Amino acid sequence: MRSVARIGEAKRKTQEVEISVRVDLDGRGGFEGRSGSKFVDHMLKTLAKHSRIDIVAVAEGDLKHHIIEDLALTLGKAIGAALGDRAGICRFGYAYAPMDDSLARAVIDMGGRPFSRIRLGIKEAAIEDTKVEDLSHFLESLAQALDCNIHIKVLYGSNDHHRAEAAVKALALALKAAVSRSGIDDVPSAKGEI
């Protein structure tokens, strides 16, 4: 079984943004950084804590939408770099997570094909300082850059902040399971590669 460190880094620099992300898949769940959005930072801290992935992310740019989208793309690339050829991972993960009045389900397949279905059911246009459409787009962009399937559905909840937080907690738990070491040092695919 491989015992190499599963650390990945990615950077993205365009005329609109400058972003760097570093992850340690076998970390303690720490988050350091800033995105320019307090709510996105809160969600990244939540994702790190419950996935036990250490995340260091610094993101600057012109518009909040560009920063949030490109931060997701860079985070996905960093996690992908840490996974390498994905040999030895469990590949699939699923979880339910409550947050007070809300309950969310997340299911992940790290099988190399990007797809997302995000159903947050949020009624307001924004949560704190972040547009809901930007939060959904963050999750869709993460699936795209990480070459994985992410299915998230908030089953119920009356508070939009709690609905979003339950979704991210469920995602974190599913991600933790999917990237965990299986104990078998092969690529988890009948094709022999992902």
JOTA-V953397 format. One record per helix or strand of 2 or more residues. SS is the DSSP state (A for helix, B for strand). FROM is the first residue (numbers start at 1). LEN is the number of residues. If there is no record, write none. Layout:
ss={SS SS}
from={FROM FROM}
len={LEN LEN}
//
This chain:
ss={B B B A B A B B B B B A B A}
from={7 17 31 38 54 64 92 102 115 126 130 132 149 160}
len={7 8 4 14 8 20 8 8 5 2 2 15 8 20}
//
